[in-house]
Amino acid sequence: MQSDSGPPPKTVSFDHLYDQWFGQVSRWVRALGAGPSDYEDVVQEVFTVAYRRIHLFDGNNVAGWLYQIARRKARDHRRLAWVQHVFASDNLTSFAATAQLGPGPLDEVETRQKSELLNRRLASLPAEQRDVFTLFELEGFSGQEIAQRQQVPVNTVWVRLLRARKKIQSRPQVPATRSQARRTKRFEH
């Protein structure tokens, strides 16, 4: 056991940490449930947190420290995916009805299509607008908090959010799915 008068904490270089642990963190993130298209982003988020907080790290148990960051980031990513799924729903009342009756296979396909549509729309936005939109609409940050994080005036945040909303809403809608087409045909006859 180490006494209080023991050696000072180890210093860890971020470059060394990144080089040594990138592969392991990637495996953890995949195992923790990040999708194949998103796990690289989650891994980068893990190392972004590590970079920002390395000055607070005592140098002991690097694996445990990085694993906890990876676990939290993977959890946050799953939560964000769920919020995006809900946000992508064009009609929240139909979402509530679907949740009560239980989704069928076609409903799951529709949901996946809507989620993919939102992801494509978000990906088509400039980075500044996407970041503001995500922070405000999906993560619930206030305009002031976003302005402080991005080090821009609050009015810049509002302009970016307005432009992002317009671009997302101006995109063409999802084509009707088979279940929607069947419902429409029933009422036409």
PyMOL commands that set and color helices and strands:
alter all, ss='L'
color gray80, all
select helices_A, chain A and resi 14-31+39-56+62-88+92-101+105-124+127-138+143-150+154-170+178-188
alter helices_A, ss='H'
color red, helices_A
deselect
rebuild
show_as cartoon
